Amino acid sequence: MLMGLFNNWIVVVLMMIGLYIMIAHGNLIKKIVGLTIFQTSVFIFYISMAKVDGGTAPVLADNFSQYANPLPHVLILTAIVVGIATTALALSLVVRIKEAYGSIEEEEIQKQDNQIQSEQKIGGQM
């Protein structure tokens, strides 16, 4: 029973690891890694749910009666491409943030933003 749900346990563990990394760390690169781990767990979930025991590729033949649906696998291929594009965009934004703020730590970036906003409020009151 428990081993039959092995894929589900792996998915849950990877989701929790990815979510923890995104929430607990202030480093933007670590947040991207957490997002990638979370995305990977979703991919594994969809692929494991699409598996049909005894199913074969949907090619019409007389000796096969059970077929696997190829649509979930195609959707996962698309999701992988979108995930890679999202990761590349996020990394490019981190590079721009590093150039603008000199740091990729979330707290330091927020501190600099708050300082700039307070200076603008003081300058606007005069």
Secondary structure, DSSP 8 states (H G I E B T S, - for coil): -TGGGHHHHHHHHHHHHHHHHHHH--BHHHHHHHHHHHHHHHHHHHHHHH--TT-B-S---TT---B--SHHHHHHHHHHHHHHHHHHHHHHHHHHHHHHHS--BHHHHHHHHHHHHHHHHHHHH-
